[in-house]
Amino acid sequence: MAEEILLTQEGYDKIVAERDELAAVKRKEVSERLKEAISYGDLSENTEYDAAKDEQAELENRIYKLENMIRNAKIVKEDEISEDVVNLGLKVKLKDMATKEVVEFEIVGATQADPFAEPPKISNESPVGQALLGKKKGQTAEVNTPDGVTTYKIQKISK
């Protein structure tokens, strides 16, 4: 049995949209490039053909992966999420107990992680995500990092 993939509704919608775009638009574009390359003749020394075949293989692989994610998705419904404890789909404001720096993260499924988002989206499977899951406001979480153990105090949990 395939492993369940936890997603917010937003993450699920993005995966479906990407799959639809690749299957409906990109597939046709690659097919056209393949037909054009074939029209050049001798396939044994046809770099355009080889490039189009490689692109087609990568495209089909990505579509396959997205379809597997969709099939195995478990959507965490926002209205069922309690702000009492850290969970998928919630934002968490933390204070680093050593540096006193305050940071905020949104906990998301592994496929939705985006460290450049505002606030950064971290995976529930990451060391920080795992350490925070199930904790309440006021509790601390210790995270093993390359620099040693970092202790965070949970200041706020919100949607």
Order of alpha helices (4+ residues) and beta strands (2+ residues): beta-alpha-alpha-alpha-beta-beta-beta-beta-alpha-beta-beta
